[in-house]
Amino acid sequence: GGREPHAHDSLELPTLRTFSKPFLLLARGDHGAAALNRLRVLLESRAKDAGVEPSAEQVEAIQLLGEHLSSTTPAVLPKACYRLAARILCEWPVASWGPFLDVLRLLLLDAGVARHYAGSAANPVPIIVRRVLRPSAQTPEIPRGVQLRALFVATNAFAHPETTSALLQPVPLSDGTAAMLTLLSSDDQATRLSAAAVLYNFALALPRGESLEMVQIASGVGHRLSEEQDPETLFRLVLTLCQLTRNNTPAAILIKSLDLPLRDEAVLGVVGEKRRMVATELCLMLDAVVDDE
């Protein structure tokens, strides 16, 4: 087995070699306690509006989620928690998903949760991408905070191979890349920064070779390079092109043909030394590939 040797194998790429893992938002602080508290309040409020008490199972599910997220030893997430998640996605308006998305972002760091959702039609990530990050024109406007939290969920969906593979299936892959490329044009800096992180994760995970998504990401990210003013977002965009290009001749030929401003001081002057090194290494990879056609 093993892959064929590639023109990039002999290159010195010290900066790029430090970027071999997906961007993730790791668990810090209160282990989701504040989000669970907001979730509990919303649950009680919705029940009160309907003239009923919250079900015992749902109240218990929130308590079990808290115990699971604060535990230092691996444990199986109880089925009641998965049922609560499915009910929220099915019954609650998207505008009130924020606290649930905060909790789900942390749950996706758990390998057991990733395995549970990977092959399941109940996997919430494609649903969230479609309903929050790529809504139809008829959808009521989605609060920016909910959209940002959905981007954090999409970022952490790359924490484990199982959920990464689920995102590379044709429909989630098409929805996800299209949504992120659209969000790169948002007037909100945090949204662009987060969309760039998800695109980087897609670029890292995509199989080498030619694909529609590779072409779309390369073209879309390339288009944004000369327009993006935020240094960290710009850095992530260049890193995304690096991951698409590495050991991938069709991507290198395409990105080379776009004639991007990778050596342009006006574009890269704002990004700092380490980030300039990444652009330099991208140029090395592009120069190493010869288009025989």
Secondary structure as the mmCIF struct_conf table of DSSP 4:
data_model
#
loop_
_struct_conf.conf_type_id
_struct_conf.id
_struct_conf.beg_label_comp_id
_struct_conf.beg_label_asym_id
_struct_conf.beg_label_seq_id
_struct_conf.end_label_comp_id
_struct_conf.end_label_asym_id
_struct_conf.end_label_seq_id
HELX_LH_PP_P HELX_LH_PP_P1 ARG A 3 PRO A 5
TURN_TY1_P TURN_TY1_P1 ALA A 7 SER A 10
BEND BEND1 LEU A 11 LEU A 11
HELX_RH_AL_P HELX_RH_AL_P1 PRO A 14 ARG A 17
TURN_TY1_P TURN_TY1_P2 THR A 18 THR A 18
BEND BEND2 LYS A 21 LYS A 21
TURN_TY1_P TURN_TY1_P3 GLY A 29 GLY A 32
HELX_RH_AL_P HELX_RH_AL_P2 ALA A 33 ASP A 49
TURN_TY1_P TURN_TY1_P4 ALA A 50 GLY A 51
BEND BEND3 VAL A 52 VAL A 52
HELX_LH_PP_P HELX_LH_PP_P2 GLU A 53 SER A 55
HELX_RH_AL_P HELX_RH_AL_P3 ALA A 56 SER A 70
BEND BEND4 THR A 72 THR A 73
HELX_LH_PP_P HELX_LH_PP_P3 VAL A 76 PRO A 78
HELX_RH_AL_P HELX_RH_AL_P4 LYS A 79 GLU A 91
BEND BEND5 TRP A 92 TRP A 92
HELX_RH_3T_P HELX_RH_3T_P1 VAL A 94 SER A 96
HELX_RH_AL_P HELX_RH_AL_P5 GLY A 98 LEU A 107
TURN_TY1_P TURN_TY1_P5 LEU A 108 LEU A 109
BEND BEND6 ASP A 110 ASP A 110
HELX_RH_AL_P HELX_RH_AL_P6 ALA A 111 ALA A 118
TURN_TY1_P TURN_TY1_P6 GLY A 119 GLY A 119
TURN_TY1_P TURN_TY1_P7 ALA A 121 ALA A 122
HELX_RH_AL_P HELX_RH_AL_P7 PRO A 124 ILE A 128
HELX_RH_PI_P HELX_RH_PI_P1 VAL A 129 LEU A 133
BEND BEND7 ARG A 134 ARG A 134
TURN_TY1_P TURN_TY1_P8 ALA A 137 GLN A 138
BEND BEND8 THR A 139 THR A 139
HELX_LH_PP_P HELX_LH_PP_P4 PRO A 140 PRO A 143
HELX_RH_AL_P HELX_RH_AL_P8 ARG A 144 ASN A 156
TURN_TY1_P TURN_TY1_P9 ALA A 157 PHE A 158
BEND BEND9 ALA A 159 HIS A 160
HELX_RH_AL_P HELX_RH_AL_P9 PRO A 161 LEU A 167
TURN_TY1_P TURN_TY1_P10 LEU A 168 LEU A 168
BEND BEND10 GLN A 169 GLN A 169
HELX_RH_AL_P HELX_RH_AL_P10 PRO A 170 LEU A 183
TURN_TY1_P TURN_TY1_P11 LEU A 184 SER A 185
BEND BEND11 ASP A 187 ASP A 187
HELX_RH_AL_P HELX_RH_AL_P11 GLN A 189 ALA A 205
BEND BEND12 LEU A 206 LEU A 206
HELX_LH_PP_P HELX_LH_PP_P5 PRO A 207 PRO A 207
BEND BEND13 ARG A 208 GLY A 209
HELX_RH_AL_P HELX_RH_AL_P12 LEU A 212 LEU A 225
TURN_TY1_P TURN_TY1_P12 SER A 226 GLU A 227
HELX_RH_AL_P HELX_RH_AL_P13 PRO A 231 THR A 245
TURN_TY1_P TURN_TY1_P13 ARG A 246 ASN A 247
HELX_RH_AL_P HELX_RH_AL_P14 THR A 249 SER A 257
TURN_TY1_P TURN_TY1_P14 LEU A 258 ASP A 259
TURN_TY1_P TURN_TY1_P15 LEU A 262 ARG A 263
HELX_RH_AL_P HELX_RH_AL_P15 GLU A 265 LEU A 268
TURN_TY1_P TURN_TY1_P16 GLY A 269 VAL A 270
BEND BEND14 VAL A 271 VAL A 271
HELX_RH_AL_P HELX_RH_AL_P16 GLU A 273 ALA A 288
#
